Amino acid sequence: MKVLKTEISHKYLDEKGILRVKIIEGAHVDYKSLKQDHETDFILTGHSNVLSLVDANSFFTITSDAREYAKKEITDKSSLAMAVLTDQIGIRILINGFLKINKPKAPIRIFTDEKKALDWLLTFKK
């Protein structure tokens, strides 16, 4: 299994073809770091749209231009579906705000249980 590490995350493609992303504790996600991070996805996925499980239990910050990039380039162009795993209330508020304001094309749900998140993601597997 090939694990790629960036300034803001560690990621790998699991045996079911799900892109697993673990956000690094204390990461400051700005446009530049998110764009570089997203480009590493293509090394793992070969530019195909993917199911992804994002472990967002770490504290992190994200700028408004990074959120816009996430909507346009990640959730609207590269994602089939995304499950966000977190038990952090601040992250839940951030994600829910992103969903309401940006209305991404790909389905995104927040989970506290990894098995439920994976089961939901696999319903989108072709």
Secondary structure, DSSP 8 states (H G I E B T S, - for coil): ---EE-SSEEEEE-TTSEEEEEE-TTEEE-HHHHHHHHHHHHHHHTT--EEEEEE--S-EEE-HHHHHHIIIIIITTTEEEEEEE---HHHHHHHHHHHHHH--SS-EEEES-HHHHHHHHHTT--
